[in-house]
Amino acid sequence: MTERKPAGAGWETWVERQIRESMERGEFDNLAGAGKPLPDANQPYEEMWWLNRKLAEEQLTNLPPSLILRRDAETAYDAALAAPTEAQARAIIEAINVRIAAAIRNPPPGPGVNLVPFSVRKVLKARRSHQAG
């Protein structure tokens, strides 16, 4: 629809005519999602719904870097416990320890880091217990 509204026509009349002509041409036939419920129709209204959806689609976050590091540290610990070999568990913990040490040296913006590097020995001991139990 690239046609401009004629000068004397009212908006409602012009829009309704555009819709009617499109329907007559069949442009509304077989649209994706036709006859299906609207997604998230039963969810409470959120003012920034579009931003939250875009962040989820792009797998992005609006968390401060220090909170992302905390979340990643928890994930790394869990991954180390579940790692198939001690070498892989050690590599996971050493990698997150590098990030934690860097954040301690140069704190990122946002809440404090409040993390200390993991003791590789303690994590491997916990992993052995986790694997045995």
KAKA-V118685 format. One record per backbone hydrogen bond with DSSP energy under -1.0 kcal/mol. CO is the residue of the C=O (numbers start at 1). NH is the residue of the N-H. E is the energy in kcal/mol with one decimal. If there is no record, write none. Layout:
{{CO:NH:E} {CO:NH:E}}
This chain:
{{10:14:-2.4} {11:15:-2.8} {12:16:-2.6} {13:17:-2.1} {14:18:-2.1} {15:19:-2.4} {16:20:-2.7} {17:21:-2.7} {18:22:-2.0} {19:23:-2.5} {20:24:-2.3} {21:25:-1.7} {22:27:-2.4} {23:26:-1.0} {26:29:-1.2} {31:34:-1.9} {33:36:-2.1} {38:41:-1.5} {40:43:-1.3} {46:49:-1.5} {48:52:-2.3} {49:53:-2.4} {50:54:-2.1} {51:55:-2.6} {52:56:-2.1} {53:57:-2.7} {54:58:-2.4} {55:60:-3.0} {64:68:-1.9} {65:69:-2.3} {66:70:-1.8} {67:71:-2.4} {68:72:-2.8} {69:73:-2.4} {70:74:-2.0} {71:75:-2.4} {72:76:-2.6} {73:77:-2.4} {74:78:-2.3} {75:79:-2.5} {76:80:-2.6} {77:81:-2.1} {78:82:-1.6} {85:89:-2.1} {86:90:-2.9} {87:91:-2.1} {88:92:-2.2} {89:93:-2.3} {90:94:-2.8} {91:95:-2.1} {92:96:-2.0} {93:97:-2.4} {94:98:-1.6} {95:99:-1.4} {96:100:-2.6} {97:101:-2.7} {98:102:-2.0} {99:103:-2.1} {100:104:-2.0} {101:105:-2.3} {102:106:-2.5} {119:123:-2.5} {120:124:-2.6} {121:125:-2.0} {122:126:-2.5} {123:127:-2.5} {124:128:-2.2} {125:129:-2.0} {126:130:-2.5} {127:131:-2.9} {128:132:-2.1} {129:133:-2.0}}
